[in-house]
Amino acid sequence: MLTLIYVYLLYYILHFFAFGMYKKAGKNPIHVFIPLVQDFTLLEIIGRKKSHAYWGLVPYVNFLFGLTWTTDICNSFGKRAFW
């Protein structure tokens, strides 16, 4: 049970850093803490269809879409490199 609590705490700590990104994009930052709504809002920010969020639920495919979304986020905020 304690492990489950640690997993939830880690989840919310990691997603807390996205709070500022949503604020900067002009979206509701509370959506960071709601799992599927977070994906829908993220896809709005990067300019993709909301239906792409469902690919995040498919094993193995979600990794590839995650990589694509990460590069699109960087491009949306004017960053062309990871460093």
C-alpha positions, -999 to 999 in steps of 0.1 A, spaced: 0 0 0 29 24 8 44 17 -26 12 28 -43 12 60 -23 48 66 -35 38 60 -71 10 85 -69 33 111 -53 59 106 -79 33 109 -107 21 143 -93 56 156 -86 67 148 -122 35 164 -137 38 195 -115 66 207 -138 41 207 -167 19 231 -148 40 261 -160 40 249 -196 2 248 -197 0 282 -181 24 296 -207 3 281 -235 -28 298 -221 -46 265 -211 -60 256 -178 -31 243 -157 -53 221 -135 -56 197 -165 -21 186 -158 -34 165 -128 -62 147 -147 -47 119 -167 -67 117 -200 -77 154 -200 -40 162 -198 -34 144 -231 -63 162 -248 -50 196 -237 -14 187 -247 -26 178 -281 -44 211 -284 -12 229 -276 8 211 -302 -20 213 -328 -29 176 -332 -64 160 -333 -78 149 -299 -83 114 -312 -45 109 -312 -47 107 -273 -63 73 -276 -31 60 -292 -14 67 -258 -34 38 -243 -21 12 -268 11 -6 -255 43 0 -276 25 25 -298 23 49 -269 61 51 -268 64 62 -304 36 88 -300 52 100 -268 85 107 -287 66 125 -314 46 146 -290 78 156 -271 94 169 -303 62 187 -312 60 203 -277 96 216 -282 87 230 -316 55 246 -302 75 266 -277 102 276 -302 129 251 -290 146 233 -318 170 213 -296 169 194 -263 198 213 -248 
